[in-house]
Amino acid sequence: MSKENSSASAAPTDSNATVGSVAGWVALYTLARLLLVVVVAAVIMGVGALVGVQVPLLVAAVFGVLIALPVGMVAFKSLRLRVNGQIASVDAARQRRHDDLQSRLRGNSD
């Protein structure tokens, strides 16, 4: 777990990250993960057809999700780290604005 945290903190952060850019990268990451589920489910159904077994779509979809979860974490690691870095950057900027507002409300002018 500490290895995961250290690699996530070592992710490149984009200082120009905006909420819009984060939303775009999250959408791309989500689309990639969903596409992986579809591909895995299609492979399951295709292998079933080659063997002569009719695999129901729901069963193939469930196994597609279960198989794609860990595969997607590994296959799309760089994309996931980029999204995490951008989220951290946006959160840090939000925290700086919040702290600045709080200091101005207290009357501190730093």
N, C-alpha and C positions, 0 to 999 in steps of 0.2 A: 504494500500500500504506500509506503514512503517513497518507493521508486516511482510510482505513478504521480505522486504529488510533486516530486522533484522534476519530473519530465514535463509536467503541466506548467510549473512555474518557469521552466526554461523555455517555454514556447515563445516564439517571437510575438511581441505585442505591437499592435498598430496604433501609433499615437494619434492618427487621424481617423480612427474608427468612429463611426456614427451609428446611431440606432438603425438607420436605413441599411448601412453596409452590413451590420451584424445580421439583420433580418434576411438579407440576400444570401449571405453565407450559410445561415441556418437552413434556409429553404433549399439551397444546393445540397447540403449535407443530408437533409431529410429525403430529398429526391433520390440521391445516390443510394441511401439505405433501402428505400422502397423499391427501387429498381433491382437491387440485389435480392430482395425477397421474391420479386416476380421471377427473376432468372432462376433462383433455386427451386421455386415451386414448379416452373416449367421443366427443369431438369428432372425433378422427381416424377412428374407426370410422363415425361418422355421415356425415362428408364422403365417406368411401370408399363408403358405401352410396348416397349421393346421386349420385355420379359413376358408380356401377354396378360398383365394384371391391370385392371381398370382402377386407377387411383382417383377417388373423389376429389373434386377441386378444393373442398374445405380441408380435407386431410392434408393435401399437398401444400395449401396455404399455411396451415398451422406448423407443419414441419419446416416450411420455408422460413417462417418467422424465427423458429427456434434455432435453425442452423445459421440464419443470416445475422443473428444478434452478435455472436462472438466473431464471426468472419468479418462483419462490418467494422467492428472495433479495431481489428488489425488492418484490414484493407484500406480503410479511410482514416488512418491515424493522423496523417498530416493535416487533413481537412478538419478533423475534430480538434486538433491542437490549435489550428488557426482560429476556429470559432471560439474556443475557450479563451485564447489570448485577446481576441477582440472584445469579448464580453467583459473580461477583466479590465481592459482599457476603458471601455465605456463606463463601467462601474466606478473606476478610480476617478474619472472625470466628474461623474455625478457626485461622488463623495467630496471632491475638492470644491465643487460649487456649493454643496450643502454646508461644508465647514465655513466657507467664505460668507455665506448668508448668515449663519449662526453668529459669526464674529461681528458682522455688521449690525445685527440685531442687538447684540450685547453692548455695542458702542465701541468695540475695539477696531481701530483702523490700522491694520498691519500692512 
